[in-house]
Each structure stands twice: as structure tokens, then as C-alpha cells.
């Protein structure tokens, strides 16, 4: 594991959750919307880069069979505590998100809130192929990543760029652009892409 990815364990160890912008302490509104609209059916799912487990808990409470993985042991500990508090079952796994260690075609749904945009460019193909590999045929991948409306950066994406990256691997069902006031009080812009294998 290179030091670029190892930093996540240090971040979760060294900073309170309230200071981490991506940790809202409530499930993502767009995830709730897609579930309530029936765009994502209940089944076996993976919350990749689950962080403190807020979205995982929401999905477990909504009768998904939840597997949640993160590269940070401290994040996994937070998620375990949250699952115990809410009395839900979540299968928590400490692992590198670049090469997922699951059986092929095991999940109906992969949820990615802010994982892909932290994958280094050199690792993107391996990451996408790993997500595709663990999804069942017709399985869904819901990706949320930084929009280029936040400014120019290697990990801020335009709609065109996202289509170029993912259309080779998935059928793109919906692309949504929106803003969100994050956990640190800062307004950021995101794309959410719902895709089918």
C-alpha cells in the first residue's frame, strides 16, 4: 500500500469525525432518493470506502445485506460502533479498495460515496475492473464524485469525462449534478452516476 492511500488511516485516527467534510452523520440524500424511488432494489451490496458507516447503517435498516469495506481500521471501528448502536448487521472488512477481495459476481449493488475520486489515475482501470468483477450481471454501481465545478483538479470530473471513463465498462443510467453542504459546512459540487453492469 503506498503512502497516498495510507493517509486515510491517519486522517481517521488524528481528526474528529465532525471535522471530516464527507462525514455527514446522516445518509446521503441522493441515496435515499434512489432507494425510495425503487431505482435500486434490495439485495446483497457493498459500501466501498464506507468511512464511519452512516450509509451502510441506512442500507442495513432498509433490508439490504450489507458488506462495507474501508482502508482505515479506525473508520471500520467507527462503523462497527454505529452498527451496534443502531442494532443492524453489517459485514465490515478492512481492505484496499483497488483490488477487492471478493468472489466474482457476488453483489447486486456497489455504493461508492467519494471513493473513486481518490483513486490515483494509474490505479483507475484496476479499480473499475475490480468493481465490475464483483457485481452480478445487471448489478448496479452508484458512484458519487467531485465535479469540476469545484475547480480544476486531477480528481474533479466533468460529465463528458465521466462518460469517457465508465461507458466502456457499464451502461450509464443516470447522471446527476448537484451541490451539497458537507459536514464541514462547505458547499461542494458532485456528480452521481448510476450504472448497470
C-alpha positions in Angstrom: 0.0 0.0 0.0 1.6 3.3 -1.0 1.6 6.3 1.4 -1.0 8.2 -0.7 -3.7 5.6 0.4 -2.2 5.0 3.9 -3.1 8.6 4.8 -6.7 7.7 5.3 -6.0 5.7 8.4 -4.0 8.7 9.8 -6.9 11.0 9.0 -9.4 8.9 10.8 -7.1 8.4 13.8 -6.0 12.1 14.1 -9.1 14.1 13.4 -12.6 14.1 14.9 -15.4 12.9 12.6 -17.1 16.3 12.9 -14.1 17.9 11.1 -14.2 15.5 8.1 -16.3 17.1 5.4 -17.6 13.8 3.9 -18.9 12.5 7.2 -22.4 14.0 7.4 -23.7 11.8 10.2 -26.8 11.1 8.1 -27.3 9.1 4.9 -26.7 10.8 1.6 -30.0 12.4 0.3 -29.4 11.1 -3.2 -29.0 7.5 -1.9 -32.3 7.8 0.0 -34.0 9.2 -3.1 -32.8 6.4 -5.4 -33.8 3.7 -2.8 -37.2 5.3 -2.2 -37.9 5.6 -6.0 -37.1 1.9 -6.4 -34.1 2.6 -8.7 -32.0 0.3 -6.5 -33.6 -3.0 -5.4 -32.8 -4.7 -2.1 -30.1 -7.3 -2.3 -26.5 -8.0 -1.4 -24.5 -4.9 -1.6 -21.0 -3.4 -0.9 -20.4 0.1 0.5 -16.9 0.7 -0.7 -14.8 3.2 1.3 -17.6 3.2 3.9 -15.9 5.5 6.3 -17.8 5.8 9.6 -20.6 3.6 8.2 -23.6 6.0 8.1 -24.8 5.0 4.6 -24.1 1.3 5.5 -26.4 1.6 8.5 -29.1 3.2 6.5 -28.9 0.4 3.9 -29.0 -2.3 6.5 -32.0 -0.7 8.1 -33.7 -0.9 4.7 -33.1 -4.6 4.5 -30.1 -4.8 2.3 -27.5 -7.4 3.0 -24.6 -5.0 3.7 -20.9 -5.6 3.2 -18.8 -2.5 4.0 -15.1 -2.0 3.4 -12.6 0.7 4.2 -8.8 1.0 4.1 -8.8 2.6 7.6 -9.0 0.5 10.7 -10.3 3.5 12.7 -13.1 4.1 10.2 -14.1 0.4 10.5 -14.2 0.7 14.3 -16.5 3.8 14.0 -18.8 1.8 11.6 -18.9 -1.2 14.0 -19.9 1.1 16.9 -22.6 2.7 14.8 -24.0 -0.6 13.6 -24.1 -1.8 17.3 -25.9 1.4 18.4 -28.5 1.1 15.6 -28.8 -2.7 16.1 -28.1 -3.7 12.5 -25.9 -6.3 10.9 -23.1 -5.1 8.7 -20.2 -7.3 7.5 -17.2 -5.0 7.9 -14.0 -5.6 6.0 -10.6 -3.9 6.3 -9.2 -3.9 2.8 -7.5 -2.0 0.0 -10.2 -0.6 -2.4 -8.1 -1.0 -5.6 -8.3 -4.8 -5.7 -11.5 -6.0 -4.0 -11.0 -9.5 -2.3 -14.5 -10.9 -3.0 -15.8 -13.7 -5.2 -16.7 -12.7 -8.7 -20.3 -11.6 -9.3 -21.3 -11.6 -5.7 -23.0 -8.2 -5.3 -26.3 -6.8 -6.7 -25.2 -3.2 -5.8 -22.0 -1.3 -5.2 -22.2 2.1 -3.5 -19.3 4.4 -3.8 -19.6 7.7 -2.0 -16.4 9.6 -2.7 -14.1 6.6 -3.2 -13.3 6.8 -7.0 -12.2 10.4 -6.9 -9.4 9.5 -4.5 -8.1 6.6 -6.7 -4.9 7.7 -8.4 -5.0 7.9 -12.2 -2.6 5.0 -12.5 -5.0 2.8 -10.4 -8.3 3.8 -12.1 -8.5 0.9 -14.5 -7.8 -1.7 -11.8 -10.3 -0.1 -9.5 -13.1 0.0 -12.1 -12.4 -3.6 -13.3 -12.5 -4.8 -9.7 -15.9 -3.1 -9.1 -17.2 -4.6 -12.3 -15.9 -8.0 -11.4 -17.7 -8.2 -8.0 -21.0 -7.1 -9.5 -23.5 -9.7 -10.7 -24.9 -9.4 -14.3 -27.2 -6.4 -14.4 -25.8 -5.3 -11.0 -25.8 -1.5 -10.2 -22.9 0.7 -9.4 -23.7 4.1 -7.8 -20.8 6.5 -7.9 -20.6 10.0 -6.3 -17.5 12.0 -7.1 -16.3 15.6 -7.2 -17.5 17.9 -10.0 -15.1 20.1 -12.0 -17.4 23.0 -10.8 -15.3 22.8 -7.6 -12.3 24.0 -9.7 -9.7 22.3 -11.8 -8.0 19.3 -10.3 -6.9 15.8 -11.3 -9.8 14.3 -9.4 -12.6 16.7 -10.3 -14.7 15.4 -13.2 -16.9 16.8 -16.0 -19.9 14.9 -17.3 -18.1 14.2 -20.5 -15.1 12.8 -18.7 -17.2 10.5 -16.6 -18.9 9.2 -19.7 -15.5 8.6 -21.3 -14.2 6.7 -18.3 -17.2 4.5 -17.5 -19.1 3.9 -20.7 -16.6 1.2 -21.7 -17.5 -0.8 -18.6 -21.1 0.0 -17.7 -24.4 1.2 -19.2 -24.9 4.7 -17.7 -28.5 5.0 -16.5 -28.5 8.4 -14.8 -26.0 11.3 -14.3 -27.0 13.9 -11.7 -25.1 17.2 -11.0 -25.8 18.9 -7.7 -24.4 20.8 -4.7 -24.2 19.7 -1.1 -23.3 21.5 2.1 -20.8 19.0 3.5 -20.1 18.0 7.1 -17.5 20.8 7.5 -20.1 23.4 6.4 -18.5 23.9 2.9 -20.6 23.8 -0.2 -19.2 21.4 -2.8 -20.4 20.2 -6.2 -20.8 16.5 -7.1 -21.8 14.1 -9.9 -23.7 11.0 -9.0 -23.7 8.3 -11.7 -26.0 5.3 -11.6 -24.6 2.5 -13.8 -25.5 -1.1 -14.7 -23.1 -3.9 -15.5 
